[in-house]
Amino acid sequence: MYCVNCGNKVDENADICLKCGVFLKRDNKVKSVSSPKIGKGIASLVLGIIAVFFCLSAFAAFSDLEYTLMGYESFERIGFAVGFILIQTVLSVPGFCLAVAERMNNKNGFNTAGFWLGIASFVCIAIQFMYVLFL
């Protein structure tokens, strides 16, 4: 390596030229390898798991709904279905949106699992809504 000021040959590891005293500019920046951010993927996965859990527990509760909703009209059943399925929807939508947003940038296992859990919970919600409506 040579000094940029006086042209003197200097050691590769030198910070200062011994002849003229100029600080040597070197490109010794450490290149950092950025790991993919997986926080949103994990959040979508967790929300998807919780939403599917609530969907499956709601299916277990449907055995009692036939007797409970027998005397209600259609619009009352819709209100009941919306209230009954609200928590699943509140968990599914943000988890699914996080998974979709992160899948565009970074396709890792957490995003993919959160995406498919969101799809599964939406299918469960639709089935539950139809079940309550057409009981």
C-alpha positions in Angstrom: 0.0 0.0 0.0 1.2 3.5 -0.7 0.6 6.8 1.1 -2.0 9.0 -0.7 -0.1 12.2 0.3 3.6 11.5 -0.4 3.6 8.1 -2.3 5.7 6.4 0.3 5.3 2.6 0.6 3.6 1.8 4.0 2.6 -1.3 5.7 -0.8 -2.7 5.0 -1.9 -2.4 8.7 -0.5 1.1 9.2 -2.8 3.9 10.2 -0.3 6.7 9.7 2.4 7.3 7.1 5.7 7.4 8.9 7.3 9.8 6.3 4.7 12.6 6.2 2.4 11.8 9.1 -0.9 11.7 7.2 -3.6 9.4 8.4 -4.2 6.7 5.9 -7.8 6.1 4.7 -8.6 2.4 4.5 -11.7 0.5 3.6 -11.8 -1.7 6.6 -15.5 -1.4 7.4 -16.9 -4.5 8.7 -19.7 -5.6 6.5 -22.5 -6.8 8.7 -24.7 -9.6 7.5 -28.2 -8.7 8.3 -30.4 -11.5 9.4 -34.0 -11.5 8.2 -36.4 -9.9 10.6 -38.8 -12.5 11.8 -40.7 -10.6 14.4 -43.8 -10.1 12.2 -43.6 -13.6 11.0 -43.7 -14.9 14.6 -46.5 -12.6 15.5 -48.6 -13.8 12.5 -47.9 -17.4 13.5 -48.9 -16.8 17.2 -52.1 -14.9 16.2 -52.9 -17.7 13.7 -52.4 -20.4 16.3 -54.7 -18.6 18.8 -57.3 -17.9 16.1 -57.4 -21.5 15.0 -57.6 -22.6 18.7 -60.7 -20.4 19.2 -62.2 -21.7 15.9 -61.8 -25.3 17.0 -63.2 -24.5 20.5 -66.1 -22.8 18.9 -66.9 -25.9 16.9 -67.0 -27.8 20.1 -69.5 -25.3 21.5 -71.8 -25.7 18.5 -73.4 -28.9 19.8 -75.3 -26.7 22.3 -76.2 -24.0 19.7 -78.9 -26.0 18.0 -81.1 -25.9 21.1 -80.1 -22.4 22.0 -80.9 -20.7 18.6 -84.1 -22.7 17.9 -86.5 -19.9 18.5 -84.5 -17.0 16.9 -85.2 -15.4 13.5 -82.5 -15.0 10.8 -81.4 -11.5 11.7 -81.0 -12.5 15.4 -78.9 -15.4 14.3 -76.7 -13.2 12.2 -76.2 -10.9 15.3 -75.3 -14.0 17.4 -72.9 -15.3 14.7 -71.1 -12.0 14.4 -70.7 -11.7 18.2 -69.7 -15.4 18.6 -67.1 -15.2 15.8 -65.8 -11.7 16.5 -62.8 -12.8 18.6 -61.7 -15.2 16.0 -61.9 -12.5 13.3 -60.1 -10.0 15.5 -57.2 -12.4 15.9 -57.2 -13.8 12.3 -57.2 -10.5 10.3 -54.1 -8.9 11.9 -52.2 -12.2 11.8 -53.1 -12.8 8.2 -52.2 -9.2 7.2 -48.8 -9.5 8.9 -48.1 -12.7 7.2 -49.0 -11.4 3.8 -47.0 -8.2 4.3 -43.9 -10.2 5.3 -44.3 -12.8 2.6 -43.7 -10.1 0.0 -40.3 -9.2 1.5 -39.1 -12.3 3.2 -40.5 -15.8 2.8 -39.6 -17.7 5.9 -41.4 -20.5 7.7 -43.1 -18.3 10.2 -44.7 -16.1 7.6 -45.8 -19.1 5.6 -47.3 -20.9 8.6 -49.0 -17.7 9.7 -50.4 -17.2 6.2 -51.9 -20.7 6.1 -53.2 -20.5 9.7 -54.9 -17.3 8.7 -56.5 -19.0 5.7 -57.6 -21.9 7.9 -59.2 -19.6 10.5 -61.0 -17.7 7.7 -62.4 -21.0 6.4 -63.5 -22.0 9.9 -65.1 -18.6 10.5 -67.1 -18.9 7.2 -68.2 -22.5 8.1 -69.3 -21.3 11.6 -71.2 -18.3 10.2 -73.0 -20.6 7.7 -73.7 -23.1 10.4 -75.3 -20.5 12.7 -77.3 -19.0 9.9 -78.7 -22.2 8.5 -79.1 -24.2 11.7 
